[in-house]
C-alpha cells in the first residue's frame, strides 16, 4: 500500500492529538509528517514539506486557514477543512461546494473525508473566495454560489439565478443569461440553503428567485410568470405562502 502523507493544523491541542491518534489507529495508509497550531507554524512547515493531504482548521489563534492558503498559493495538497459546529460555517461550505469535516466528527465522517480527498479536485480560487466571504460575513446575503456540474465547478452570482427545477436527484439551474446548468444535488438541498435569500419553493419541482417574478396568475390552479415569460406552476399548498411572499416585495 502506497503511503499518503499528511500535515495537521489545529490551534486546539486536544483536537490535534485526537485527529493524530485517529489517523494513526484507523488509517495506517496515512503518514503524518507534521503538525502545527498556528498560521506562522504552518507556513514554516509547508515551506519545507508539501503533504498529499492537508487537514486544515478554519479558525486559528493568529489568523485563519485561508491565510495559509494565500501564503502558499501553489500548494498541491488535497485539503480537508475541519470546522466546529457552526450553522453559518456549514452554510458557507455548502455555498462554496467544498467538503468539510464537522467537529466533533465520527469515524465514518473522517473516513469519508479521506476517501473524497483522494479523488478531490483542489478547490479553485473562486470557490475559496466564496467560502471566505460567506464565513467572514455570516449575516450578509451571499453574492455567489459554486455549482458542481458533471465536468466542472461554476461560480455564479446569486442574483443571476432565475429558476431551479428538480430533475430526480439533480437540479437544473436557469440563469438570467439563458445558460442552463445541471447540478448533482437535489432541489431540496438548494431550497434549504437559498430560502433565506429571496428564493421560494413554489412547487415540489420548482424553486424561483422572487426578484424575477413578473406576475402571479391565480387562474388555472395558479402559476408564476417570470420576466423571461417562462411559466412555473404553483402547488395548492404553496399558494398562500407565495402570495404572502409577493406582497412583501
Secondary structure by P-SEA (a helix, b strand, c coil): cbbbbbbbbbccaaaaaaaaaaaaacccccccccccccaaaaaaaaacccccccccccccccccaaaaaaacccccccccccccccaaaaaaaaaacbbbbcccccaaaaaaaaaaaaacccccaaaaaaaaaaaacccccccbbbbbcccbbbbbbcccccbbbbcccbbbbbccccbbbbbcccaaaaaaaccccccccccccccccccccccccccccbbbbccccbbbbbcccaaaaaaaaaaac
